[in-house]
Amino acid sequence: MSFQAYLDTIEDKTGLTPRRLVQIAEEKGFADPSVKAGTILEWLKADYGLGRGHGMALVHVIKSGPRIDARHIGSSGVHRDEADVLWLDGKATKPKP
């Protein structure tokens, strides 16, 4: 599953765009470099019912921003994506490839 597909599914499951979840995480102080991924995963599971795979996709965005490694672009690997910047503003506004 691509990183973008994880984010799109997170929106389906929570009703919130990835950008909104990142904002909530920032408000809670989870973007601080000292906060470990496990802490964020616990919050996402408790408040939104997200599992580890979906949670880790969001942890990446919270900690590193929406850019992903170019090696995933157009690859046949597990986390292949169409672009090196993930769309955070919701599926309804996502530009067509």
C-alpha positions as CSV (number, residue, x, y, z in Angstrom):
1,M,0.0,0.0,0.0
2,S,1.4,3.4,-0.9
3,F,1.9,6.1,1.7
4,Q,-0.8,8.1,0.0
5,A,-3.2,5.2,0.2
6,Y,-2.6,4.9,3.9
7,L,-3.4,8.6,4.3
8,D,-6.5,8.3,2.2
9,T,-7.7,5.4,4.3
10,I,-7.0,7.3,7.5
11,E,-9.3,10.0,6.3
12,D,-12.0,7.3,5.6
13,K,-11.6,5.9,9.1
14,T,-11.4,9.1,11.1
15,G,-13.4,11.6,9.0
16,L,-10.4,14.0,9.3
17,T,-7.9,15.0,6.7
18,P,-4.3,14.1,7.3
19,R,-3.5,17.8,7.6
20,R,-6.1,18.2,10.4
21,L,-4.6,15.2,12.2
22,V,-1.1,16.7,11.9
23,Q,-2.5,20.0,13.3
24,I,-4.0,18.1,16.3
25,A,-0.7,16.3,16.8
26,E,1.1,19.6,16.8
27,E,-1.3,21.1,19.3
28,K,-0.7,18.1,21.6
29,G,3.1,18.6,21.3
30,F,3.6,15.3,19.3
31,A,5.7,17.0,16.6
32,D,8.5,17.7,19.2
33,P,11.6,15.7,18.3
34,S,11.7,14.2,21.7
35,V,8.3,12.5,21.3
36,K,8.7,8.9,20.3
37,A,6.7,7.2,17.6
38,G,5.2,4.8,20.1
39,T,3.6,7.7,22.0
40,I,1.9,9.0,18.8
41,L,0.8,5.5,17.8
42,E,-0.9,5.0,21.3
43,W,-2.7,8.3,20.8
44,L,-3.9,7.4,17.2
45,K,-5.1,4.0,18.4
46,A,-6.9,5.3,21.5
47,D,-8.5,8.3,19.9
48,Y,-9.1,7.1,16.3
49,G,-8.7,3.3,16.3
50,L,-5.8,3.4,13.9
51,G,-3.4,0.4,13.7
52,R,0.3,0.4,13.4
53,G,0.6,0.6,9.6
54,H,-1.7,3.6,9.2
55,G,-0.3,5.2,12.3
56,M,3.3,5.0,11.1
57,A,2.3,6.7,7.9
58,L,0.9,9.5,9.9
59,V,3.9,9.5,12.3
60,H,6.1,10.1,9.2
61,V,4.2,13.1,8.2
62,I,4.0,14.5,11.7
63,K,7.8,14.1,12.3
64,S,9.2,14.6,8.8
65,G,6.5,16.4,6.7
66,P,4.8,15.3,3.6
67,R,7.8,14.6,1.4
68,I,8.8,10.9,0.9
69,D,11.9,9.4,-0.4
70,A,12.1,9.4,-4.2
71,R,13.0,5.7,-4.3
72,H,9.3,5.0,-3.7
73,I,8.1,7.0,-6.7
74,G,7.1,4.8,-9.6
75,S,8.7,1.7,-8.0
76,S,7.1,-1.7,-7.7
77,G,7.8,-1.8,-4.0
78,V,5.3,-2.0,-1.2
79,H,5.2,1.8,-0.6
80,R,5.2,3.0,-4.2
81,D,3.7,6.4,-4.8
82,E,3.0,8.7,-7.8
83,A,4.7,11.8,-6.3
84,D,7.3,12.6,-3.7
85,V,5.0,14.9,-1.8
86,L,1.9,13.4,-0.1
87,W,-1.5,15.1,-0.4
88,L,-2.7,16.1,3.1
89,D,-5.8,18.1,2.3
90,G,-8.3,15.3,1.7
91,K,-9.3,13.0,-1.0
92,A,-12.0,15.3,-2.4
93,T,-9.5,18.0,-3.3
94,K,-6.6,15.8,-4.4
95,P,-5.5,16.6,-8.0
96,K,-5.8,13.8,-10.5
97,P,-2.5,12.2,-11.6
